[in-house]
Structure formats: C-alpha cells, structure tokens
Amino acid sequence: MVQMLQDQGFLPKLQRAIASDNWAAFIANRFVWLLAGYFIVQTITRYFASPVLGLDEAEQIIAAQSFQLGYGPQPPLYTWLTIVFFSVFGDGLLATALLKNTLLFLGYLGVWLTARKASDPTLAAIGTASLIFLPQISWESQRALSHSVLMFACSAWTVYLFLTCIEKPSWWRAVVFGVVIAAGALSKYNYMFLLVALIAAGFCIEEGRKFLCSKYILGSAVVAVVLLVPPAFWMFENQDLIYARVHKFGIDKVERHFLTGFFSLINAALQFVIVAVVLFFCAWATSFYWKDAEQHDQYVKETVRKLLTLVVIFGLVITAVSVVVSGATNVKDRWLQPILFLAPLVASLWLFAEVSMRQAKIILGTASVLSVLIVVLIPFNFAFGSFKKPSAHALPSQAIVDTLAQYGVRSVLTTSHSIAGNIGDLKPGWAVTIPEYSGIDIDYAYPVAILWKGHSKAVPANMSALYQKLKGKPIPNSEIHIEAAPYYHWSEYPFEYSFIIVDGSDQAVSQH
C-alpha cells in the first residue's frame, strides 16, 4: 500500500503540502471565518453526540423555567440568555448547544481582536489558536461548562474594549464597556479578579491612567452599577442560596495550613497552562536551529504587550491573596480562567515577536490537529465516559421519566441537577427543581415525585426540607419505590434511584 502511494506520488505531494507556507498563511488570513466554521461543527457534533443533557446543560433547564433576578449559587445572566435562546430555537439541546458555541466563538473573537491590537494577523492567529492548548477552554467548555463559557467571552471583550477605550475614549465606548463589565459580573463571580487586575494594570501605563482618571470611566461605572443593582438586591435577600456551594473552596475545613490554598493555587495554575507551556517551548526552541531568511520580525505594540502581561501578573497575585485571606484550601484550575485565558497570547507576544513560518506552522498545525481530535473525541466521551464509569450523558433519563409517568407525576423534586434537568427536557410540562434552586418562582403541581440517587429506607433530610419549604407542610408517610435502570452504553452498570409519590391528599399511606 505504501509502495503504491509512493508510486502515485501521494507521499511526495503530502510532504510538499506540509512543507508549504501557503496553508499557514491561509489560516492566519482567514482565521475568523475558520473559527466560525469550527464552532458550527461543534454545535452540530454536540446535537448528535447524545440526547442526554450534561450536568451544566441540565442545570439550565431547571433555572430557565422562570425569568427572575437570581436563581441559585451562580449569577443569572447565562440563564437569561438560555431563556432567550429557548424562545427563539425551542427548549432543549439545540438551543443550549447554539448558546454555548456562540459564546465560545465570541470569546475567541475577543482574544483575536485584542491580539490584532498588538500585532499582525499571523501572530494574532498564533495567540488565539493557542487557546486550544488550554484544556479548560478547548475541552471542558465543550464537555461540561456553562457559566465559565460566558465568563470567558465577557473577559475577552472586557480586555478588548478597555484597549479601545484607552486608545480613543468616547461616550459610546464607555457605555459599551460598562455593559460588558455588568455582563461579566453577572456571568461568574471570579470575573472580578480580571476586572481588578485590568484596572491595576491600566494604572501602570500612561494611556490607561488617562482613561481611568477621565469622565468616561465614570460613565462606564454608572452603567455597570445601574445594571447590577437589581440582581444585587436579590443576592442580598437570598444569601442561603448564594453560599450553597461555598464548601467547594474547602474554607470550612478545621485543620489546614495557611499555605495550603496557595499551593493548591499553584497546582491549579500549572494544570491550566501545562499543555500550552510544553508546546510553546517546543516551537520556541526551533529558533535555535533554524535561523534563516524565513525569520520575520512581527510588529508588536509594546503598550498592549505590557498591559496584557501585567493583567496576568496582577491577576495571579490578587487571586493568591484572596485564597490565603479567605482560608480557601481547594482551588480548581477552571476558577483561574478569567486570568489565564490571556496566558497563550501574552506568551506569543514575547516568544514569537520574531516568528518564522516554521514556528507558525508548528503552532497553527498542532492547534488544527487538536481541534479535529476534540470534535472526534467528544461523542466518545459522552458515550463511554472515563471507561471506568458512565458520563453524565449516559443517564437513563427516558427510563426514569417512563417510570414516573405511570404515577401521573406533574412535578419532580430531586437531589441531582442531571436528573431534574433531563426530566424537564423530556417533559417540558413538568415542574422540576433541586435544593439549590428552591427559589425559582413556579408552581409545583401534584402529584409530586420526590426522587434521590441510590436505595434507602428513608427520604433524605434535604429532600424533606425542600418539600416543606415549597409546600409549607411536611411530607406525608409514603411508600418508597426502589428502581434501577441501565446507563446508555453501559448495560452492566445500573443507575439506582428511589422515589416517593405525594398526591396532595392529607391521607398518609403506610411506609414500606
């Protein structure tokens, strides 16, 4: 077979194509169009990969049942956008996939526009394509995340708009900047690390100081505050829901060293950027072996490079101080996204200021290959999980719905985002919720199913509390039904769950 390909001249043609600079120049010059095409493909892939919603997708089905100023421990903007997309594209998977990939495209576009402020199309393409080397953005955002995707888009546009404002201040730019700040604050709370770092970095350059001390920044601040006041009042009145996930930071651990959180932060930062660091080093190292006529000096605007570098430095310092002061002992790598999404661009502006097409081909070629691999591997991940246990996308949600439908259920209270969201997706007429989203203002009609994972002889305490909060009375004694259904693609791995049915009457049924 190889001999035949050689005889036909296929391999020499392939080698010449790879050696050519044309494909790299094509990517650099048409980068935005290729980017849009990539996320269209990702949207189609997600739609056909699995009918079962992932954890964050399911969470939005729960929250989007009602439009209100707040929902639970996450800010409300992603849910508001979900409601808008549901109204246009219909409730369910297509709308959620479109929303996520639209936001990812906008995030990449914001980084590319920022990069173009600093350099030419080739270096801008390198800095933006390198986001693929950050697993939290390239892989996890497709596989699982929601609010972090919105925060990434808001963060990218915050940086870009700040650069436009300091270059040429105007009232309309200031207003748009204020709107994006408000959007960022309503996307995810750790967005504020970027905003504070950006302001601190801005004061370190002359153009930044002029804007930050001008009347225009006051306009931005007023717009942001006006937009944030109503959700802020909701947060103040629902602090129990806001702090429902504070345990994830490990703040409540009694025994801890004050540096535990700091070391966790370092580990998280390394996990976030390690792939990019390795690939950038390999590409940069080629400059020691190939110094020839193909080397080209790239135009790099020093002010922008300095500002972006300081944003990353200040952001990490501010995050480290916050971790130590708060007593947090557990830092996840995705929490550093509003700062470290700039790391590949900053590294590109320093390492490849004198870039060769060979280096450009290494980065752009590797990014292209990884992009294709992600598209191919996402459906396998949804189907087979980690190959040790099923993924959230293998939940037997249809079997659960079929079982509950036999009892005429109209509402479902459960312990699981995934269960509630997928039931709501399959049965849009049913009301669904979990303890974290008990503040949603909807009617929970009878019969009510109270469902939880695993098999037990008693209703979990948090489910009893949730029912009493929503209905104003304790759960009547009811029969506990024990069920199991196989995960999709995992026939030997049953999903076990239990539930009771409350029909709304005051007559108690003896518990079995």
N, C-alpha and C positions, 0 to 999 in steps of 0.2 A: 504493500500500500504506500509506504514512504517512498519507495523507488518510483512508483507510478506518479506520485505528486511531484517528485524531483524531475522526472522526465517531462511532465507537463509544464514545468516552470512555476508551479504554485508556490513552493517554498521560497525561491528567489524573489518572487513578486511580493510575498508577505514580508520578507526581510527588508525589501526596499521601501515598502509602505511604512513599516515601523520606523525605519531609519529616516524617513522623510520628515521635514518640519511642517509640512502642509496641514496635517491633522491637528497638531497642537495649535497652530495659528488659527485654524477653523474654530476650535473650541474657544480660544480667547476672544475672537472677534464676534462670535455668535453665542456667547456664554448665557445671556439672559434667556434666549429662546430655547436653548438646550435645557436650561434649568426648568423652565415652564413645562417642557415635554416630559422631563423626568418625574415631576410631581403629578402630572396627568397619568402617567403609567403607574405610579404608586397608588393613586386613587382607585384605578381600575383593579390593580392587584389586591388591594385591601377588600374591595367589594366582593370579589370572587374567592378570596382566600378562605373565609369562614363566615357562616351566617351568625355565629355566636359572638356577642359583643365582649370585648376585653373589659378589664376592671374599670378603667377610667371612662371608657365609652359607656358602660352600663351606668356609671355614676351620673352621667349627664342625662340619661333617660329619667332617672329619679328626680333630679333637680328641675329639669325643664318642664315638669308638669304644671308649673305655675311661675308667672313672672313676678319677682319681688326683689327687694333691695339686697337681700342676703339669703343664703341657703344653709350653710354649714361652715366647716373649718376652712374652706377655700373661698377666695374672693369671687364675686358673682359674674364678672364680665364674660368668661368663657361660656357660662350657662346662658347669658343673654344672647350671645352670638349663636349658640346652639338653637335657641328658640327661633331666632330669625331664619336660620338655615332650614329648620323643620318647616317653617311656614312657607318657604319657597320650594324646597325639594322633597317635602314629605318627611314624616317622622321615621327615624331609624338609621340604618347603616350607611346608606348613600350620603345622607346629609352630614353625618359625623365624619366620614372619610373625606368628603369635599372640604369641610371646615378645617380639619387638621392639615391637609396638604396645601390648602390656600395659605394658611398661617405660616407653614414651613417655607413655602415659596417666598412670602413676604419677608421672612426673617433672612433668608439667603440674599434676597434682593437688597435689603437694607445694608447687609455687610458688603455686598458688591458696590453699592453706591458710595459707601464710606471709603472703600478701597480705591475707587476712582478719584476720590478727593485727594488721595495720597500719591497715586501713581498711574501708570498706563494700563491698557487693557490686559496685557499679559500677566503682569504682577498682580493686578486686581483679580484675575481669574484664578491664579495660584492661591492667593489668600482666601478666596471664597470657596473654591473647590475643596480646600483643606478642611472645611467643616465636616466633610465626610469622615475624616480621621478621628473625630470626636464621637465615640460610641453613643453617648447620651443624646446627641443630636441626630446622628445618622441612623442609628438602630433603635434605641429605646423610644425615641419620639414616634417612630412608625409602629413599634410593637405595643407600647403601653401608655405613653404620656398624653396629657391634655393641657392642663393649666401651664405646665412648663413650656409647651409649644407656643402658647400665646405670649408668655413672658419673653421667650426668645425673640419673637417678632417685635414686640414692644421695645425690648432692649436695643435691638439692632437699629430701629428707626429713631429711638431716643438719641443715640450717638450720632447718627447721620444728621438729624435735624439740629442738634447742637452745633455741629460743624457749619451747617448752612447759616445758622443764626450768628455765629461769631464772624463769619466771612462777610455777610451782608445783612445786618439786622433790619427787620421790618416788623410792622404790627401783625401782618398776616402770618409770618413765620413764627412770631412769638405765640400767637393764638394756637396754631397747629402744634407747636412744641408743648404747650400746656395741655392740650387734649391728649397727646401721646403720653405725657407724664401721668395723667389721670388713668389712662388705659393701662399703663404699666403697673401702677399701684393697685388696680383692680384685677390684675392678671394673677399675680402671686406675690406674697409679701416680701420674699427675698429680692425682688426687683429693686427695692430701696437701697440695697448695697451698691448697685450700679449707679443709681442717681446720685448718691452721696459721693461716690468715688469720682464721677464725672464732674461734679461741681468742684471738688477739691483739686482735680487735675486742671480744670479750667482756670482756676486762680493762679496756676503756675506758669501760664503763658499770657503774653500781653493782650492778644486779641480776646482771649477768654475772659480776662479781668474786665475789659471794656464792656463786654456784653453782660456779665454778671453784676456789674455796677450801674447798668443803664436802666432806663424806664421800661425797656422791652421785657426784661426778665420779670419785672413786677406784673406785667400783663400775663405772662406765662403762669406765674404763681396764682394770680387771681382766677384764671380759667380753671387751673387744676383744682384749686380749693373748692370752687363752686360745684364742680362735678363730683368731688369726693365727699362733700358734707352729708348728703342723704345716706349713702352706704355706711358712712362712719357712725351715724346715729343708730342704724340697725346693729352694727357691730357692738356698740356700747350696750345696747339693750339685750344682746344675745351672746354674752361672753362665754356662757357654758358651751355653746356650740362652736365658738371660735377656737377655744382651747381644747377641743375634743381629742386632738392628735398631738398635744404637746409632749406626750410620753415618748414619741419617736425620737426626740432630741436627747433622751437619756438624762434630762435635768433632774428627774425625781429619784435618781439613784443615790442612796445614802452614802455608800463608800465609793469615793472617787478622788483621784488626784487632780489638782487644778490644771495640770498639763495634759490630762487625758484627752480632753476635747481638742487641744491644739495639735496633738499628734494624730488624732482622727482627721483633723482638717488637712494636714499634710498628706496623709494617705489618700484622702478623697481627691485632693488636687492632682496627685500623681496618677491615680486611676483615670481621671478625666482626660488627661493630656498625653498619657504614655505612648499611645499609638502614634499620635502626631509627632512627638519628640523623636521617636525611632526613625520614622520615615523622613522627617526633615533633616535629621543628621545624615542619613544615607545620601539624600540629594545634595546637601551642602558639601559633603565630603568629596563629591565628584569634582569640585572646583580645584582640588589639589592635584588632580590627574589630567584634567582636560582644560588647559588654559590656551585657547587658540582664538582664531578670528571670529568664532561664533559667539564669543562673550560680548554681551551688550550691557552698557550702563543703562539702568532704568531711572526714569525721573521719579524721585521720591521727595515729597514735600515734607520738610523737616518738622514744621509746626504740627502737622497731623500725626506724624510718626511719634513725636514726643508726647502729644496729648494721649494717644491711644496706649502708649507704653505706661504712662503714669496712671491711667484708668485701671489697668490690670494690677499694677503695684499697689495703689491705694485701696483698690477693692479687696485684695487679699489681706492687707493689713487691717482694714476695717472689719472684715469677716473674722479674722483671728481674734481681734479684741472683743468682738461681740460674743464669740464662742467662749472665751475664757471668763468674761464678766458674767455671762448668763449661767455658767456652770454646765453647759451642754457637754455631753461626753460622747455623743454619736453624731457624726457629720456624714451625710450621704453625698456622693460625688455630684448628683444632679442638682443639689442645692447651690453649687458653685457656678451653675450655668450662666447667670447674668453677668459674671465677670470673665470666666474663662472661655466663653464663646469668641472673645476677641483674641485669644492667645495665638491661634494659627495666623491670623492677619498680621499681628504685631511681629511674630517670628519671621514671616515672609518679608516684611518691610526692612528688617535688619539683615537677614541671612541672604536674601536674593536681590539686594539693591543692585548688584552686578550679576545678573542672571544670564545663563546660557540657555539656548533652546533645548540642550540636553537635559538640564535641570528642570526646565518647564515640562518636558515630556515625561520625566520621572514622576513629578507630582501630578500632573493632569492625567497621565496614563494610569497611575495607581488609583487615583480618585475615580476614574471611569470604570475600572475593573471592579472596585469595591461597590460602586453604585449598582452595577449589574448583579453582583453577588447578593446584595441586600434585597433586591427585587425578587430574586430566585429563592432565597432562604426564608423570607418572611412567611410564605404559606406553609413551609415545612415546620417552622417554629409554632405556628398556630395549631397545626395538626398534631404534632408529636411532642411539643413542649421541650423539656430538657432530656428526653429519652429515659428519664428516671421517674418522672411523674407528669401527668397531663398539664397542659397550659389552661389558662382561664378560658381560652377559645374552644375548649373541648367539653365545656359544661353541658350536661344533658338537659338543657333548659326546656326543650319541647316535651320531653317525658314528664318533667315536673309540672308544666302547665297542663298537660293532658290529665294528670292525676288530680290536680286541684279543681279542674273544670268539672269533674264528676260531682263535686260538692256545691256547685253553683257559686263559686267564690267571686266576689266583687272587689276585694281589697286584700293586699298581702303585706304583712309586717315581717321582716326577716333580719337576720344578723349580717347578711352578705350584700355588698354592693353588686357583685356579679349576678347573684340570683335575682335580686329585686329589679335591676336594670333589664336583664334579659326577659323576665316575665313581663315587664312593662312594654318591652319592644314587641313581644309576641302577642300581647293582649293590651292594646292601647286604651281600652275602656276600663281596665282595672287600675285602681289606685295602689301605688307601691311606695314603701319607704323603709328606712333603716334608722337606728337611733340617732346617728349624726345629722340626719336630715328631717328630724321631727318637727322643725319649724316651718316646713312647707305648708302653705295655706290651701289645702284641698280637703274634700270630703271623703272619708273612708267608709264607704257603704258596706253594710252587712250582706252576706256572710263574710267575715274576716278570717283569713288564714294566717296563723302565726307560725312561722317556719324557721328552723335553725339547722345548722350543719350537725351531722353525727346523730347517734342514737342516745337518748337519755330518758329517764323516767320522770323528769320534771321540766317545766318550762324554764328556760334561763331567766335569771333575775332581770337582765337588761331588757328582755322582751316583755316581761310582766310590767316593768316600769314604763316602757314605751306605750303599751296598750292603755295603761291607766292615764298617762299624760294625754293621749289623743282622745280617749273616750270618757275620761272622768270617772271611771269605776274600775274595780279590779277584775281580772279575768275570772270568769266562772269555771268551775271544775269541768274539764272536758277530756274526752278520750284522746290520748296521744297516739297518732298514727306513725308507724315506722316504715320507711320506704328506702329503696335503693335503685339506682339506675346506672348503667354503664356509661362512662365517658365516651364521647365520639372518638373513634380510632383506638380506644383502649377497652376492649370488651372484657378484659380480665381485671379491670380496675374500677370497682363500683363507686359511685358517689352516693354516700349515705346521708339521709336527712330525716328529720322528724317534723311533725306539724300538728296543730290542733285547729279545729274549726269553731268559731264563735258565731252563732247565727243571729245574735242580737236579742234573744229572749232572755228572761231572767231565770228561767228554769235551768238548774245545774244538772249536768249529766255526770254520773259517777265515773271517776277516773280509773282507767285500767292500765 
